[in-house]
Amino acid sequence: RFIDTVLKVDISRQRIVEIGYRMGEGGHSPIPQEALMLTEDENIVNIRLAVQYQVADPVKYLFKITHPDNALKQAAESALREVVGRHSMDFILTKGRTQLVQQIQPLMQEILDQYDTGLNVTTVNLQDAQPPEDVQEAFADVIKAREDKQRLKNEADAYSKDVIPKARGGAARQL
Protein backbone atom coordinates (compact mmCIF):
# COMPACT_ATOMS: atom_id res chain seq x y z
CA ARG A 1 0.00 0.00 0.00
CA PHE A 2 1.01 3.59 -0.69
CA ILE A 3 3.92 2.49 -2.85
CA ASP A 4 3.55 3.39 -6.49
CA THR A 5 6.66 1.75 -7.94
CA VAL A 6 9.80 0.07 -6.70
CA LEU A 7 13.05 0.96 -8.43
CA LYS A 8 15.77 -1.63 -8.07
CA VAL A 9 19.41 -0.93 -8.81
CA ASP A 10 21.96 -3.72 -9.16
CA ILE A 11 24.90 -2.33 -7.19
CA SER A 12 27.06 -5.40 -7.77
CA ARG A 13 26.96 -5.11 -11.58
CA GLN A 14 30.12 -3.83 -13.24
CA ARG A 15 29.15 -1.22 -15.84
CA ILE A 16 31.30 0.17 -18.63
CA VAL A 17 31.42 3.34 -20.68
CA GLU A 18 33.57 3.81 -23.78
CA ILE A 19 35.15 7.11 -24.77
CA GLY A 20 36.32 7.57 -28.35
CA TYR A 21 34.81 4.35 -29.70
CA ARG A 22 31.86 1.99 -29.40
CA MET A 23 32.06 -1.78 -29.39
CA GLY A 24 29.71 -3.43 -31.85
CA GLU A 25 29.25 -6.70 -33.66
CA GLY A 26 31.94 -5.90 -36.24
CA GLY A 27 34.55 -4.73 -33.71
CA HIS A 28 34.97 -1.18 -32.54
CA SER A 29 33.82 1.88 -34.42
CA PRO A 30 35.63 5.17 -33.74
CA ILE A 31 33.84 8.30 -32.52
CA PRO A 32 36.18 11.14 -33.63
CA GLN A 33 34.42 13.94 -31.73
CA GLU A 34 35.18 12.08 -28.49
CA ALA A 35 38.56 10.61 -29.42
CA LEU A 36 40.48 13.56 -30.87
CA MET A 37 42.14 15.69 -28.18
CA LEU A 38 44.57 18.58 -28.09
CA THR A 39 47.87 18.05 -26.26
CA GLU A 40 50.07 20.54 -24.41
CA ASP A 41 52.33 20.96 -27.45
CA GLU A 42 49.29 21.70 -29.65
CA ASN A 43 49.21 18.34 -31.40
CA ILE A 44 46.12 16.22 -31.84
CA VAL A 45 46.03 12.71 -30.45
CA ASN A 46 43.40 10.00 -30.94
CA ILE A 47 42.59 8.33 -27.60
CA ARG A 48 40.24 5.49 -26.73
CA LEU A 49 39.34 4.95 -23.09
CA ALA A 50 37.19 2.39 -21.26
CA VAL A 51 35.87 3.15 -17.79
CA GLN A 52 34.41 0.50 -15.49
CA TYR A 53 32.18 1.65 -12.66
CA GLN A 54 29.57 0.56 -10.14
CA VAL A 55 26.65 2.18 -8.40
CA ALA A 56 27.85 2.94 -4.87
CA ASP A 57 24.76 4.74 -3.57
CA PRO A 58 21.45 3.77 -5.22
CA VAL A 59 19.54 6.70 -3.67
CA LYS A 60 21.93 9.27 -5.13
CA TYR A 61 22.06 7.33 -8.42
CA LEU A 62 18.27 7.37 -8.79
CA PHE A 63 17.25 10.69 -7.28
CA LYS A 64 20.13 13.20 -7.09
CA ILE A 65 20.89 13.55 -10.78
CA THR A 66 18.76 13.04 -13.89
CA HIS A 67 21.10 10.93 -16.06
CA PRO A 68 23.99 9.64 -13.91
CA ASP A 69 25.42 7.34 -16.59
CA ASN A 70 25.57 10.24 -19.03
CA ALA A 71 27.16 12.39 -16.30
CA LEU A 72 29.83 9.71 -15.85
CA LYS A 73 30.57 9.71 -19.57
CA GLN A 74 30.90 13.48 -19.63
CA ALA A 75 33.05 13.48 -16.48
CA ALA A 76 35.33 10.85 -18.04
CA GLU A 77 35.69 12.83 -21.25
CA SER A 78 36.33 16.05 -19.33
CA ALA A 79 38.95 14.47 -17.07
CA LEU A 80 40.62 12.83 -20.06
CA ARG A 81 40.79 16.10 -21.99
CA GLU A 82 42.20 17.92 -18.97
CA VAL A 83 44.93 15.35 -18.37
CA VAL A 84 45.82 15.02 -22.08
CA GLY A 85 46.02 18.82 -22.33
CA ARG A 86 48.72 18.87 -19.64
CA HIS A 87 51.11 16.54 -21.49
CA SER A 88 53.01 16.44 -24.77
CA MET A 89 52.12 14.10 -27.60
CA ASP A 90 55.40 12.17 -27.26
CA PHE A 91 54.74 11.55 -23.57
CA ILE A 92 51.19 10.33 -24.23
CA LEU A 93 52.17 8.02 -27.08
CA THR A 94 55.26 6.52 -25.47
CA LYS A 95 55.94 6.35 -21.75
CA GLY A 96 53.00 8.20 -20.21
CA ARG A 97 50.14 5.74 -20.60
CA THR A 98 50.08 4.46 -17.02
CA GLN A 99 50.59 7.94 -15.60
CA LEU A 100 47.64 9.22 -17.62
CA VAL A 101 45.36 6.57 -16.15
CA GLN A 102 46.63 7.32 -12.64
CA GLN A 103 45.73 11.00 -13.14
CA ILE A 104 42.39 10.46 -14.90
CA GLN A 105 40.72 8.14 -12.39
CA PRO A 106 40.92 10.34 -9.24
CA LEU A 107 40.00 13.46 -11.22
CA MET A 108 36.96 11.73 -12.67
CA GLN A 109 35.91 10.40 -9.27
CA GLU A 110 36.23 13.90 -7.81
CA ILE A 111 33.91 15.29 -10.51
CA LEU A 112 31.37 12.51 -9.91
CA ASP A 113 31.45 13.12 -6.15
CA GLN A 114 30.87 16.86 -6.67
CA TYR A 115 27.75 16.09 -8.69
CA ASP A 116 26.54 13.54 -6.10
CA THR A 117 26.01 10.83 -8.72
CA GLY A 118 26.39 7.84 -6.40
CA LEU A 119 28.84 6.22 -8.84
CA ASN A 120 32.22 4.73 -8.05
CA VAL A 121 34.89 4.37 -10.75
CA THR A 122 36.60 1.00 -10.37
CA THR A 123 39.05 0.95 -13.28
CA VAL A 124 40.14 3.17 -16.15
CA ASN A 125 41.78 1.49 -19.14
CA LEU A 126 43.56 3.43 -21.84
CA GLN A 127 42.72 1.26 -24.84
CA ASP A 128 44.75 3.11 -27.43
CA ALA A 129 46.58 6.37 -28.01
CA GLN A 130 47.90 7.29 -31.43
CA PRO A 131 48.11 10.17 -33.85
CA PRO A 132 45.04 10.79 -36.05
CA GLU A 133 44.72 8.60 -39.13
CA ASP A 134 45.47 11.51 -41.45
CA VAL A 135 49.00 11.93 -40.06
CA GLN A 136 49.89 8.39 -38.97
CA GLU A 137 52.14 7.81 -41.99
CA ALA A 138 54.08 11.02 -41.34
CA PHE A 139 54.30 10.18 -37.64
CA ALA A 140 55.68 6.72 -38.50
CA ASP A 141 58.32 8.45 -40.66
CA VAL A 142 59.31 10.67 -37.74
CA ILE A 143 59.67 7.65 -35.45
CA LYS A 144 61.76 5.84 -38.07
CA ALA A 145 63.99 8.91 -38.47
CA ARG A 146 64.54 9.05 -34.68
CA GLU A 147 65.43 5.37 -34.61
CA ASP A 148 67.82 5.83 -37.54
CA LYS A 149 69.45 8.79 -35.78
CA GLN A 150 69.98 6.73 -32.62
CA ARG A 151 71.31 3.76 -34.61
CA LEU A 152 73.78 5.93 -36.54
CA LYS A 153 74.91 7.60 -33.31
CA ASN A 154 75.53 4.19 -31.72
CA GLU A 155 77.48 3.03 -34.79
CA ALA A 156 79.62 6.21 -34.68
CA ASP A 157 80.32 5.69 -30.96
CA ALA A 158 81.36 2.09 -31.62
CA TYR A 159 83.63 3.18 -34.47
CA SER A 160 85.28 5.87 -32.36
CA LYS A 161 85.84 3.40 -29.52
CA ASP A 162 87.60 1.12 -31.99
CA VAL A 163 89.69 3.68 -33.92
CA ILE A 164 90.83 6.08 -31.15
CA PRO A 165 92.66 3.47 -29.01
CA LYS A 166 94.42 2.10 -32.12
CA ALA A 167 95.48 5.63 -33.13
CA ARG A 168 96.77 6.38 -29.62
CA GLY A 169 98.69 3.12 -29.61
CA GLY A 170 100.22 3.93 -33.02
CA ALA A 171 101.19 7.42 -31.81
CA ALA A 172 102.77 5.98 -28.67
CA ARG A 173 104.83 3.51 -30.75
CA GLN A 174 106.14 6.26 -33.01
CA LEU A 175 107.12 8.40 -30.02
Disulfide bonds with the S-S distance in Angstrom:
none
